[in-house]
Amino acid sequence: MPTGIVSSKDTAQRSIHVDSASYALAFNAYLSAAWSNSGSSTTSTIRISMIVIGMQLGLHQPCAPHLRHRMQELAFPRRKGILAPVSVLVLLILPLVDLPSANGSCDFPSVWTGEWYQYGKPLFSINTTLLGDKTCVETKDDKYILYFSGDNCYQCIIMNQRHDNVIQYREGWCSQERTSLDDMCNMITSDDILYSIFRMNSKPIPCPFAGASFTFSYNRGYGECVMPISLAEKCIDESKLLLKYQACPDVEGTESNTEELQCLAVWNDGRNKYLVGTLKGRNALGDGRIFRCFLYEERAHHQGKIYLLAQSGDPTCNGLTTVSEGSPTIKLTKVDKEHKCKYPGWVTQHHDWHSLDGTKVYHFTNKNATLKVKAQSQDSTNGDTLHEEKIVCHNLEQLYPNDNMQGNKVKLIAHVTSGCDIGYVCMIFHRRDSHIIEIQQSDQKAIMPDEACSISDPSTMPYTTLITTFLHQRKCPNPGRYEILDFAPSHVLSAATSRRQRRSELSKTTKRRTWQDNTEDEECRSTHIQVGCTSSDQTEMIIANTCEHEEIAYYCHGSWEEKGTWYTIASQRNPEFPIGLGETFCFTMRQEGVRDKASGRSGRLKQQEQELWLSRPSHTCQREAKEEWTYRLSSQGVCEDLTKAASSLASTPLSSLPSLLFTLYAAAAAYIAANTLRVLLSR
């Protein structure tokens, strides 16, 4: 386009907000120059805009009839004798009248689109052409001319993207007169304030500090807090660093506090390295995160690598010129852990363990010093969630003097990272069998390792029973035949009636179930239990329900005794799975002497009757819980007696069979009479 056209166009644009007389002069000058370029699409568009503006300003008066005639010729050509309706064209163009026209397209980078935060201002959005309430009208490199309709002015902004999540800019004065882009932007100098804006809902990045654990000292302007030493540790999510500040009694402005730093952006500006993140105090309500900017420097040190940080005092990056000046300054020293502590060999001989219900998986890695735990839990809102934690062996502890810490019970201090919940815990490992272990772990985490076991009482630490994938069969404890005498506690039986009604409706094909799903109806109280009587190796437990003529069998895989209670790991026999791969449970048994039993005709000789208390199968081995005892069992003889009786019956000649049957009948009658007497005495 000729130079004169551009000059006249700029003159017209600068005259939009003046009176009608000035407009007429500007328009006449423009129209004379544009007449010879009437074929240009850009010129035609601007002509139409000028016509509409002129109509708004009242240029329909007879002061310039020749202009009005030429406007009609240029803007509204007749086609086949029909004049285009002016009213329709005005309605189409009118919304564009008050927008300043740009020299070419002006778009912000698409990666800037989103919601942003700037200190001291409300949240605002950036899209293709809008930055908050300002419109982009011209751009060149990193320079942008913005139009602010609120103050009816133009402003140059020099913008630099430091990271996907951070933009910094300097701005000039907002002027009602728009000059060239270079003239407006050259007025901005490096001494002007550098503003920082941070993306909301940004994607975090791994923190730029190599290592998992650090010690640090800090200075809030009143002196360096060195002792006691503060600790910093990376979370499971490597974008988060947990800062555990310790208070120094002799340094003002120090306090014990824990903050969580989440890293969002890093960049270099010359020799300076910057980090932007959010800080969240442990006691903050709601989200409670605030933006902070850090200047940091990495240095070599005789103790290893160190990081010097200067933190901004507000959500800007202003005032950060050296790592020795900040609010506060922090000195991070990397801690190298050589993993001198090892888990017991009888634990790590199997790298993978899992809980009885399969919701927890334990995996030992990194030269038998690191344990990774994955636990699945159910959430009412999010459904199944996976929780991970890392447990690193820190130091073995003696259970008693001269403990070589290699026996079947080992105590140790471990460093636990669970999300951003980090600290030291006390752990006790128990070897129950080659494929069964139990772990006790303190609930409370200590900041310092020496405190981990001193603040925890082992008697109150919960047990977690772990097994390997493949289980071996073992002899069941307390073998024999038993009859159920009673059921306890009462609340376990409260739902028996409703469950009985549901059960009666099931078809015969659906009656396979675990014993804990049984219901103890009045007519089914003759349930018998055989422990270790069905095989020579005594590895099976049979639950027989006489009213339904069904049996539920379990394989025993290991047992141990603790304070008079036997704990047995058993899997339900299932023809669809090999031995040991069925659903796995824990049974608890306990011998109890409950009352004296009369003996002999006179009833003067008495002996204590032993009962076996038995729990329903559970996915945990419960301790000291009254409700764990569900059944009272009475011994009906040991498996050896039954075997001998069967052998004797098989080897007896046929001639002696009647006398043997009479003997067995008499013994049975005596047994029934004894039980009847026992019932009468119990009343």
C-alpha positions as CSV (number, residue, x, y, z in Angstrom):
1,M,0.0,0.0,0.0
2,P,1.4,3.5,-0.8
3,T,2.9,5.4,2.1
4,G,0.2,8.1,1.8
5,I,-2.5,5.5,2.4
6,V,-1.0,4.3,5.6
7,S,-0.4,7.8,6.8
8,S,-4.0,8.8,6.2
9,K,-5.2,5.6,7.8
10,D,-3.2,6.3,10.9
11,T,-4.6,9.8,10.9
12,A,-8.1,8.6,10.8
13,Q,-7.5,6.0,13.6
14,R,-6.1,8.7,15.9
15,S,-9.2,10.9,15.2
16,I,-11.9,8.4,16.3
17,H,-12.5,10.1,19.6
18,V,-12.6,13.7,18.4
19,D,-15.5,15.9,17.4
20,S,-17.4,15.7,14.1
21,A,-15.6,18.6,12.5
22,S,-12.2,17.0,13.0
23,Y,-13.5,13.8,11.7
24,A,-14.8,15.4,8.5
25,L,-11.4,16.9,7.8
26,A,-9.6,13.5,8.4
27,F,-12.1,11.6,6.4
28,N,-11.9,14.0,3.4
29,A,-8.1,13.6,3.4
30,Y,-8.3,9.9,3.6
31,L,-11.0,9.6,0.9
32,S,-9.1,11.6,-1.6
33,A,-6.0,9.4,-1.2
34,A,-8.0,6.1,-1.1
35,W,-10.1,6.9,-4.2
36,S,-7.5,5.5,-6.6
37,N,-7.1,2.3,-4.5
38,S,-10.8,1.4,-4.3
39,G,-10.1,-2.2,-5.2
40,S,-8.1,-2.9,-2.1
41,S,-10.1,-5.1,0.4
42,T,-8.4,-3.5,3.4
43,T,-9.2,0.0,2.1
44,S,-12.8,-0.9,1.5
45,T,-13.2,-2.3,5.0
46,I,-11.8,0.8,6.6
47,R,-14.0,3.0,4.3
48,I,-17.1,1.2,5.6
49,S,-16.0,1.7,9.2
50,M,-15.4,5.4,8.6
51,I,-18.9,5.7,7.0
52,V,-20.6,4.2,10.0
53,I,-18.5,6.3,12.4
54,G,-19.5,9.3,10.4
55,M,-23.1,8.5,10.6
56,Q,-22.8,8.1,14.4
57,L,-21.1,11.6,14.6
58,G,-23.9,13.1,12.5
59,L,-22.2,13.6,9.2
60,H,-25.4,13.5,7.2
61,Q,-25.8,17.2,7.3
62,P,-25.7,19.1,4.1
63,C,-22.3,20.5,4.8
64,A,-20.6,18.0,2.5
65,P,-23.2,16.6,0.0
66,H,-20.4,15.7,-2.5
67,L,-18.8,13.6,0.2
68,R,-22.0,11.9,1.0
69,H,-22.4,11.0,-2.7
70,R,-18.9,9.7,-3.0
71,M,-19.4,7.6,0.2
72,Q,-22.4,5.9,-1.4
73,E,-20.4,5.2,-4.6
74,L,-17.5,3.7,-2.7
75,A,-19.3,1.7,0.0
76,F,-22.7,0.9,-1.5
77,P,-22.4,0.1,-5.2
78,R,-25.6,-0.5,-7.1
79,R,-26.0,-4.0,-8.4
80,K,-28.7,-4.6,-11.0
81,G,-30.4,-1.4,-9.9
82,I,-30.7,-2.5,-6.3
83,L,-29.1,-0.5,-3.5
84,A,-27.9,-2.6,-0.5
85,P,-29.8,-1.8,2.7
86,V,-27.8,0.6,4.8
87,S,-29.5,-0.5,8.0
88,V,-28.4,-4.1,7.6
89,L,-24.8,-3.2,6.9
90,V,-24.7,-0.8,9.9
91,L,-25.9,-3.6,12.2
92,L,-23.2,-5.9,10.9
93,I,-20.4,-3.5,11.4
94,L,-21.5,-1.5,14.4
95,P,-20.0,-3.9,17.0
96,L,-16.5,-3.3,15.5
97,V,-16.7,0.5,15.7
98,D,-15.3,1.0,19.2
99,L,-12.5,-1.6,18.8
100,P,-9.1,-0.2,17.7
101,S,-7.8,-1.8,14.6
102,A,-4.5,-3.6,14.6
103,N,-1.6,-3.6,12.1
104,G,-1.8,-7.3,11.3
105,S,-2.8,-10.1,13.7
106,C,-1.9,-10.0,17.3
107,D,-2.1,-13.3,19.2
108,F,-0.5,-14.5,22.4
109,P,1.2,-17.9,22.3
110,S,-1.3,-20.7,22.7
111,V,0.8,-22.2,25.6
112,W,-0.1,-19.2,27.7
113,T,-3.8,-20.0,27.6
114,G,-5.2,-20.6,31.1
115,E,-5.7,-19.0,34.5
116,W,-2.9,-17.0,36.2
117,Y,-2.0,-15.5,39.5
118,Q,-0.3,-12.2,40.2
119,Y,0.4,-10.9,43.7
120,G,-2.0,-8.2,44.7
121,K,-4.4,-8.7,41.8
122,P,-7.5,-11.0,41.2
123,L,-7.0,-14.1,39.2
124,F,-7.1,-13.5,35.5
125,S,-7.2,-15.5,32.2
126,I,-5.1,-15.4,29.1
127,N,-6.4,-16.5,25.7
128,T,-5.5,-15.8,22.1
129,T,-6.0,-12.1,22.2
130,L,-6.9,-11.1,25.8
131,L,-4.7,-10.7,28.8
132,G,-7.2,-10.1,31.6
133,D,-9.2,-7.1,30.5
134,K,-6.6,-5.9,28.0
135,T,-6.7,-6.6,24.2
136,C,-3.7,-7.3,22.1
137,V,-3.6,-5.0,19.1
138,E,0.0,-5.3,17.9
139,T,3.0,-7.5,18.6
140,K,6.7,-7.9,17.6
141,D,8.9,-10.5,19.2
142,D,8.4,-10.2,22.9
143,K,6.7,-6.8,22.7
144,Y,3.0,-6.4,22.8
145,I,0.8,-3.3,22.5
146,L,-2.4,-3.7,24.6
147,Y,-5.5,-1.7,24.5
148,F,-7.2,-1.1,27.9
149,S,-10.8,-0.1,27.2
150,G,-11.4,0.8,30.9
151,D,-9.0,3.8,30.7
152,N,-9.2,4.1,26.9
153,C,-5.4,3.9,26.6
154,Y,-2.6,1.9,24.9
155,Q,0.3,0.2,26.8
156,C,3.5,-1.6,25.8
157,I,4.3,-4.8,27.7
158,I,7.5,-6.8,27.2
159,M,6.7,-10.4,28.2
160,N,9.1,-13.4,28.7
161,Q,8.1,-16.9,29.3
162,R,10.5,-18.4,31.9
163,H,8.7,-21.8,32.2
164,D,5.4,-23.2,31.2
165,N,4.2,-22.1,34.6
166,V,5.9,-18.7,34.9
167,I,5.8,-15.5,32.8
168,Q,7.6,-12.3,33.7
169,Y,7.0,-8.9,32.2
170,R,7.8,-5.2,32.4
171,E,5.2,-2.6,31.3
172,G,5.2,1.0,30.1
173,W,2.8,3.9,30.8
174,C,-0.7,3.6,29.4
175,S,-1.2,6.4,26.9
176,Q,-4.4,7.6,25.2
177,E,-2.3,8.4,22.1
178,R,-1.0,5.4,20.3
179,T,2.4,5.8,18.6
180,S,4.5,3.2,16.9
181,L,5.4,-0.1,18.7
182,D,9.1,0.8,18.9
183,D,8.4,4.2,20.3
184,M,6.1,2.9,23.0
185,C,8.3,-0.1,24.0
186,N,11.7,1.7,23.9
187,M,10.6,3.7,26.9
188,I,10.8,0.5,29.1
189,T,14.2,-0.1,30.8
190,S,15.7,-2.8,32.8
191,D,15.2,-0.6,35.9
192,D,11.5,-0.9,35.7
193,I,9.7,-3.4,38.0
194,L,9.8,-7.0,36.8
195,Y,6.4,-8.6,37.5
196,S,5.9,-12.3,37.8
197,I,2.7,-14.3,37.1
198,F,2.2,-17.9,38.0
199,R,-0.1,-20.4,36.3
200,M,-2.9,-21.8,38.5
201,N,-3.5,-25.6,38.6
202,S,0.0,-26.0,37.1
203,K,1.7,-29.3,36.6
204,P,4.5,-29.8,39.2
205,I,8.1,-30.7,38.3
206,P,10.7,-32.8,40.3
207,C,12.6,-30.5,42.7
208,P,16.1,-29.7,41.4
209,F,17.9,-31.0,44.5
210,A,19.8,-34.3,44.0
211,G,19.3,-36.7,46.9
212,A,16.5,-37.9,49.2
213,S,17.5,-36.5,52.6
214,F,19.2,-33.3,53.7
215,T,20.1,-31.5,56.8
216,F,19.8,-27.7,56.8
217,S,20.4,-24.5,58.7
218,Y,18.5,-21.3,58.2
219,N,18.6,-17.6,58.9
220,R,15.5,-15.3,59.2
221,G,17.6,-12.2,59.7
222,Y,18.5,-12.6,63.4
223,G,21.3,-15.1,63.0
224,E,21.8,-18.6,61.7
225,C,20.0,-21.5,63.4
226,V,22.4,-24.4,63.3
227,M,21.7,-26.5,66.4
228,P,19.6,-28.4,66.7
229,I,19.9,-29.3,63.0
230,S,16.8,-29.1,60.8
231,L,15.9,-31.8,58.3
232,A,14.6,-31.8,54.7
233,E,13.3,-34.9,52.9
234,K,11.8,-35.7,49.5
235,C,8.4,-37.1,49.5
236,I,7.2,-40.1,47.5
237,D,6.2,-37.5,44.9
238,E,9.6,-36.1,43.9
239,S,8.0,-32.7,43.2
240,K,7.6,-32.2,47.0
241,L,10.2,-31.5,49.7
242,L,9.4,-31.6,53.4
243,L,11.2,-28.9,55.4
244,K,11.3,-29.7,59.2
245,Y,12.5,-26.5,60.9
246,Q,13.9,-26.8,64.4
247,A,13.9,-24.0,66.9
248,C,17.2,-22.6,68.2
249,P,16.8,-21.4,71.8
250,D,19.6,-18.8,71.4
251,V,18.4,-17.4,68.0
252,E,15.5,-15.0,67.8
253,G,12.8,-15.6,65.2
254,T,13.3,-19.4,65.0
255,E,10.6,-21.9,65.7
256,S,9.8,-25.6,65.2
257,N,7.7,-25.8,62.1
258,T,7.1,-28.1,59.1
259,E,6.5,-26.8,55.6
260,E,5.8,-28.7,52.4
261,L,7.5,-27.2,49.3
262,Q,6.1,-28.2,45.9
263,C,8.3,-27.3,42.9
264,L,6.6,-25.8,39.9
265,A,9.2,-24.2,37.7
266,V,13.0,-23.7,37.3
267,W,15.0,-21.5,34.9
268,N,18.3,-19.8,34.4
269,D,18.7,-16.1,34.0
270,G,22.4,-15.6,33.1
271,R,24.3,-17.2,36.0
272,N,21.3,-17.1,38.3
273,K,19.1,-20.1,38.9
274,Y,15.5,-19.6,40.0
275,L,12.9,-21.9,41.4
276,V,9.2,-21.2,41.9
277,G,7.0,-23.4,44.1
278,T,4.2,-23.3,46.6
279,L,4.7,-23.6,50.4
280,K,2.1,-25.2,52.7
281,G,2.3,-25.3,56.4
282,R,1.2,-28.5,58.2
283,N,-1.4,-26.5,60.2
284,A,-2.8,-24.5,57.2
285,L,-6.5,-24.7,56.7
286,G,-7.9,-25.8,53.3
287,D,-5.4,-25.7,50.5
288,G,-3.4,-23.0,52.2
289,R,-0.6,-22.9,49.6
290,I,1.3,-19.7,48.8
291,F,3.6,-19.0,45.9
292,R,7.3,-18.3,46.7
293,C,10.3,-17.7,44.5
294,F,13.8,-18.9,45.3
295,L,17.3,-18.0,44.0
296,Y,19.5,-21.0,44.5
297,E,23.1,-22.1,44.0
298,E,24.7,-25.5,44.0
299,R,28.2,-25.9,45.5
300,A,30.6,-28.7,46.3
301,H,31.3,-29.3,49.9
302,H,33.6,-31.6,51.9
303,Q,30.5,-33.3,53.4
304,G,29.0,-33.7,49.9
305,K,26.9,-31.4,47.7
306,I,25.2,-28.4,49.3
307,Y,22.5,-26.0,48.1
308,L,22.2,-22.3,49.1
309,L,18.7,-20.9,48.8
310,A,17.3,-17.4,49.2
311,Q,13.5,-17.3,49.5
312,S,11.3,-14.3,48.5
313,G,9.2,-12.7,51.2
314,D,6.1,-12.4,49.0
315,P,4.7,-14.2,45.9
316,T,7.1,-12.4,43.6
317,C,10.7,-12.8,42.5
318,N,11.7,-9.2,43.3
319,G,14.7,-8.5,45.5
320,L,16.4,-11.8,44.9
321,T,19.9,-10.8,43.9
322,T,22.1,-13.1,46.0
323,V,21.7,-16.3,47.9
324,S,22.9,-14.7,51.0
325,E,19.9,-12.4,51.2
326,G,16.4,-13.8,51.6
327,S,13.5,-14.3,53.8
328,P,14.8,-16.7,54.9
329,T,18.1,-18.1,53.6
330,I,18.6,-21.9,53.7
331,K,21.6,-24.1,53.5
332,L,20.8,-27.7,52.4
333,T,23.4,-30.4,52.9
334,K,22.9,-33.7,51.2
335,V,22.9,-36.8,53.5
336,D,24.4,-39.9,52.0
337,K,22.9,-43.1,53.5
338,E,25.0,-46.1,52.9
339,H,22.4,-48.6,53.9
340,K,24.6,-50.3,56.5
341,C,21.4,-51.7,58.2
342,K,19.9,-54.8,56.6
343,Y,16.6,-56.5,57.1
344,P,16.8,-60.1,58.6
345,G,17.9,-62.7,56.1
346,W,14.9,-64.9,56.8
347,V,12.7,-61.9,55.7
348,T,14.6,-61.0,52.5
349,Q,15.0,-64.6,51.3
350,H,11.6,-64.0,49.8
351,H,11.5,-60.6,48.0
352,D,7.7,-60.5,47.9
353,W,5.2,-60.9,50.8
354,H,1.5,-60.0,51.1
355,S,-1.1,-59.7,53.7
356,L,-3.7,-62.5,54.3
357,D,-6.4,-60.5,52.4
358,G,-4.1,-59.5,49.6
359,T,-4.6,-55.7,50.1
360,K,-1.0,-55.1,51.1
361,V,2.1,-56.1,49.1
362,Y,5.6,-55.8,50.5
363,H,8.6,-55.9,48.2
364,F,12.3,-55.8,49.3
365,T,14.7,-54.0,47.0
366,N,18.1,-52.3,47.0
367,K,20.4,-54.9,48.6
368,N,17.8,-55.9,51.2
369,A,17.8,-52.4,52.9
370,T,14.6,-50.9,51.4
371,L,11.1,-52.1,51.7
372,K,8.3,-50.8,49.4
373,V,4.7,-51.2,50.5
374,K,1.7,-50.9,48.3
375,A,-1.7,-50.9,50.1
376,Q,-5.1,-50.8,48.4
377,S,-7.9,-49.1,50.3
378,Q,-11.5,-48.3,49.5
379,D,-12.7,-44.7,49.5
380,S,-16.4,-43.8,49.4
381,T,-15.8,-41.0,46.8
382,N,-12.8,-42.2,44.8
383,G,-13.3,-45.9,45.0
384,D,-10.2,-48.1,45.2
385,T,-7.0,-46.0,45.9
386,L,-3.4,-47.2,46.0
387,H,-1.2,-46.0,48.8
388,E,2.6,-46.3,48.6
389,E,5.3,-46.0,51.2
390,K,9.0,-46.6,51.3
391,I,10.6,-48.1,54.5
392,V,14.4,-48.0,54.7
393,C,16.3,-49.9,57.4
394,H,18.2,-47.3,59.6
395,N,19.5,-49.2,62.6
396,L,19.2,-52.6,64.3
397,E,18.2,-52.5,68.0
398,Q,18.9,-55.1,70.7
399,L,15.8,-56.6,72.3
400,Y,17.9,-57.7,75.3
401,P,21.6,-57.6,76.3
402,N,23.8,-59.8,74.2
403,D,21.1,-60.0,71.5
404,N,22.9,-60.8,68.2
405,M,19.9,-59.4,66.3
406,Q,19.8,-62.5,64.1
407,G,17.2,-64.6,65.8
408,N,13.5,-65.2,65.1
409,K,12.6,-61.8,66.5
410,V,14.4,-58.7,65.4
411,K,13.9,-55.0,66.4
412,L,15.0,-52.1,64.2
413,I,14.5,-48.4,63.5
414,A,13.3,-47.6,60.0
415,H,12.9,-44.4,58.0
416,V,9.4,-44.2,56.5
417,T,8.2,-42.1,53.6
418,S,4.5,-42.2,53.1
419,G,3.4,-39.5,50.7
420,C,4.8,-36.5,52.5
421,D,4.4,-38.0,55.9
422,I,8.0,-38.7,56.7
423,G,9.8,-39.8,59.9
424,Y,11.3,-42.7,61.8
425,V,9.3,-45.7,63.2
426,C,10.1,-48.6,65.4
427,M,9.6,-52.1,63.9
428,I,9.7,-55.6,65.2
429,F,9.9,-58.6,62.8
430,H,8.7,-62.1,64.0
431,R,9.5,-65.3,62.2
432,R,6.6,-67.7,62.4
433,D,7.6,-70.1,59.6
434,S,9.8,-70.0,56.6
435,H,6.8,-68.6,54.6
436,I,5.0,-66.7,57.5
437,I,6.2,-63.5,59.2
438,E,4.6,-60.8,61.3
439,I,5.5,-57.2,61.5
440,Q,4.8,-54.7,64.3
441,Q,5.2,-51.0,63.4
442,S,4.7,-48.0,65.6
443,D,1.9,-45.6,64.5
444,Q,3.7,-42.4,65.6
445,K,6.6,-41.1,63.5
446,A,9.6,-39.5,65.2
447,I,11.6,-36.7,63.7
448,M,14.9,-38.1,65.1
449,P,15.8,-41.8,64.8
450,D,16.8,-42.1,68.5
451,E,13.2,-41.2,69.5
452,A,11.4,-43.8,67.4
453,C,11.4,-46.8,69.8
454,S,11.4,-44.7,73.0
455,I,8.0,-43.1,72.2
456,S,6.4,-46.4,71.3
457,D,5.1,-49.3,73.5
458,P,5.7,-52.6,71.7
459,S,2.7,-54.1,73.5
460,T,0.3,-51.7,71.8
461,M,1.9,-51.9,68.3
462,P,-0.5,-53.6,65.9
463,Y,0.5,-56.8,64.1
464,T,0.5,-57.4,60.3
465,T,0.6,-61.0,59.2
466,L,2.4,-61.6,55.9
467,I,2.7,-64.8,53.8
468,T,4.5,-65.8,50.6
469,T,2.8,-66.7,47.4
470,F,3.3,-70.4,47.8
471,L,2.6,-72.0,51.2
472,H,3.7,-75.3,52.6
473,Q,1.5,-77.6,54.6
474,R,2.1,-77.9,58.3
475,K,0.7,-80.0,61.1
476,C,-2.4,-78.4,62.7
477,P,-2.2,-77.6,66.5
478,N,-4.4,-79.4,69.1
479,P,-5.5,-82.3,66.8
480,G,-8.6,-84.2,67.8
481,R,-12.4,-84.4,67.5
482,Y,-14.5,-81.6,68.9
483,E,-18.2,-80.8,69.4
484,I,-19.4,-77.2,69.6
485,L,-21.0,-76.4,73.0
486,D,-21.8,-72.8,72.7
487,F,-21.4,-69.6,70.6
488,A,-20.1,-66.3,71.8
489,P,-20.3,-63.3,72.0
490,S,-24.0,-62.7,71.6
491,H,-23.7,-59.9,69.1
492,V,-22.1,-62.3,66.6
493,L,-25.3,-64.4,66.7
494,S,-27.8,-61.5,66.5
495,A,-28.1,-61.7,62.8
496,A,-28.4,-65.5,62.7
497,T,-32.1,-65.5,62.1
498,S,-32.1,-63.2,59.1
499,R,-29.1,-65.0,57.6
500,R,-30.7,-68.4,58.1
501,Q,-33.7,-67.2,56.1
502,R,-31.5,-66.1,53.3
503,R,-29.4,-69.2,53.4
504,S,-32.5,-71.5,53.1
505,E,-33.3,-69.8,49.7
506,L,-29.9,-70.7,48.2
507,S,-29.6,-73.5,45.8
508,K,-27.4,-76.5,46.5
509,T,-24.9,-75.3,44.0
510,T,-24.2,-72.2,46.0
511,K,-23.5,-73.8,49.4
512,R,-19.8,-73.7,49.1
513,R,-18.6,-71.0,51.5
514,T,-16.1,-70.3,54.2
515,W,-17.0,-71.3,57.7
516,Q,-17.3,-67.7,58.8
517,D,-20.3,-67.4,56.5
518,N,-22.1,-70.2,58.3
519,T,-25.1,-69.6,60.5
520,E,-25.6,-71.3,63.8
521,D,-29.3,-72.3,63.7
522,E,-30.8,-74.1,66.6
523,E,-31.1,-77.3,64.6
524,C,-27.5,-77.0,63.5
525,R,-25.8,-76.8,66.9
526,S,-24.4,-80.3,66.5
527,T,-21.6,-79.1,64.3
528,H,-18.4,-81.1,64.7
529,I,-14.8,-80.1,64.1
530,Q,-12.0,-82.5,63.3
531,V,-8.5,-81.1,63.5
532,G,-5.7,-83.2,61.9
533,C,-7.7,-86.4,61.8
534,T,-8.3,-87.0,58.1
535,S,-4.7,-87.4,57.0
536,S,-1.5,-89.0,58.3
537,D,0.4,-85.7,58.4
538,Q,-2.5,-84.0,60.3
539,T,-2.5,-81.0,58.0
540,E,-6.3,-80.6,57.5
541,M,-9.1,-79.2,59.6
542,I,-12.7,-80.3,58.8
543,I,-15.8,-78.3,59.8
544,A,-18.8,-80.7,59.6
545,N,-22.4,-79.4,59.7
546,T,-24.7,-82.4,60.4
547,C,-27.9,-80.6,59.5
548,E,-26.8,-79.9,56.0
549,H,-24.4,-82.8,55.5
550,E,-21.7,-80.5,54.2
551,E,-18.0,-80.1,55.0
552,I,-15.7,-77.2,54.8
553,A,-12.0,-78.1,54.8
554,Y,-8.9,-76.0,55.5
555,Y,-5.2,-76.8,55.0
556,C,-2.9,-75.7,57.9
557,H,0.3,-73.9,56.8
558,G,1.9,-72.9,60.1
559,S,1.1,-72.1,63.7
560,W,2.7,-70.6,66.8
561,E,1.9,-70.2,70.4
562,E,1.8,-66.8,72.2
563,K,0.7,-66.4,75.8
564,G,-1.3,-69.6,75.8
565,T,-3.0,-68.8,72.5
566,W,-2.4,-70.7,69.3
567,Y,-2.4,-68.8,66.0
568,T,-2.8,-70.9,62.8
569,I,-2.6,-69.8,59.2
570,A,-4.9,-71.9,57.0
571,S,-6.3,-71.8,53.5
572,Q,-9.6,-73.1,52.4
573,R,-9.6,-76.2,50.3
574,N,-10.7,-75.4,46.8
575,P,-10.6,-77.9,43.9
576,E,-10.0,-75.0,41.5
577,F,-6.7,-74.1,43.1
578,P,-3.6,-76.0,44.2
579,I,-2.9,-76.5,47.9
580,G,-2.1,-73.2,49.6
581,L,-3.5,-70.9,46.9
582,G,-7.0,-70.7,48.2
583,E,-8.3,-67.9,50.4
584,T,-6.1,-67.6,53.5
585,F,-7.2,-67.0,57.1
586,C,-6.0,-66.9,60.6
587,F,-7.6,-69.1,63.3
588,T,-6.9,-68.6,67.0
589,M,-7.3,-71.4,69.6
590,R,-7.0,-71.4,73.4
591,Q,-7.4,-74.1,76.0
592,E,-9.5,-73.0,78.9
593,G,-10.4,-74.8,82.2
594,V,-13.9,-73.6,82.9
595,R,-15.4,-75.8,85.6
596,D,-14.9,-78.9,87.7
597,K,-16.3,-82.2,86.4
598,A,-17.6,-84.9,88.8
599,S,-15.9,-88.3,88.4
600,G,-16.9,-91.7,89.9
601,R,-20.1,-92.8,91.4
602,S,-19.8,-90.8,94.6
603,G,-19.0,-87.6,92.6
604,R,-16.5,-86.7,95.2
605,L,-13.5,-86.9,92.9
606,K,-13.3,-83.9,90.6
607,Q,-11.2,-82.9,87.7
608,Q,-11.1,-79.7,85.7
609,E,-12.7,-80.0,82.3
610,Q,-10.7,-78.4,79.4
611,E,-12.5,-76.6,76.7
612,L,-11.1,-75.3,73.4
613,W,-12.0,-71.8,72.5
614,L,-11.9,-71.2,68.8
615,S,-12.3,-68.1,66.7
616,R,-13.9,-67.8,63.3
617,P,-11.4,-67.5,60.5
618,S,-10.2,-63.9,60.0
619,H,-7.8,-62.0,57.7
620,T,-6.0,-60.8,60.8
621,C,-4.5,-62.6,63.8
622,Q,-6.3,-60.7,66.5
623,R,-4.7,-60.1,69.9
624,E,-6.4,-59.6,73.2
625,A,-9.9,-59.1,71.7
626,K,-12.8,-60.6,73.6
627,E,-14.9,-60.8,70.5
628,E,-12.4,-63.1,68.8
629,W,-13.6,-66.1,70.8
630,T,-16.7,-67.4,68.9
631,Y,-16.9,-71.1,69.7
632,R,-16.6,-73.2,72.8
633,L,-15.6,-76.7,71.9
634,S,-15.6,-79.9,73.9
635,S,-13.1,-82.7,73.1
636,Q,-14.6,-85.9,71.8
637,G,-11.3,-87.8,71.7
638,V,-7.9,-87.6,70.0
639,C,-7.3,-88.7,66.4
640,E,-5.0,-91.6,67.6
641,D,-7.9,-93.2,69.5
642,L,-10.1,-93.1,66.5
643,T,-7.4,-94.6,64.4
644,K,-6.8,-97.4,66.9
645,A,-10.5,-98.2,67.1
646,A,-10.8,-98.3,63.3
647,S,-7.7,-100.6,63.2
648,S,-9.1,-102.9,65.9
649,L,-12.4,-103.1,64.1
650,A,-10.7,-104.0,60.8
651,S,-8.5,-106.7,62.4
652,T,-11.2,-108.3,64.7
653,P,-12.3,-111.9,63.6
654,L,-16.0,-112.2,62.6
655,S,-16.6,-114.6,65.5
656,S,-15.7,-111.8,67.9
657,L,-17.7,-109.1,66.2
658,P,-20.9,-109.5,68.3
659,S,-19.0,-109.1,71.5
660,L,-17.0,-106.1,70.1
661,L,-20.2,-104.4,69.0
662,F,-21.7,-105.0,72.4
663,T,-18.6,-103.4,74.0
664,L,-18.9,-100.4,71.7
665,Y,-22.6,-100.1,72.4
666,A,-22.0,-100.1,76.1
667,A,-19.2,-97.5,75.7
668,A,-21.6,-95.3,73.7
669,A,-24.3,-95.7,76.3
670,A,-21.9,-94.7,79.0
671,Y,-20.8,-91.7,77.0
672,I,-24.4,-90.5,76.5
673,A,-25.2,-91.0,80.2
674,A,-22.1,-89.0,81.2
675,N,-23.0,-86.2,78.9
676,T,-26.6,-86.2,80.2
677,L,-25.3,-86.0,83.8
678,R,-23.0,-83.2,82.8
679,V,-25.9,-81.2,81.3
680,L,-28.0,-81.8,84.5
681,L,-25.1,-80.7,86.7
682,S,-24.6,-77.5,84.7
683,R,-28.2,-76.5,85.3
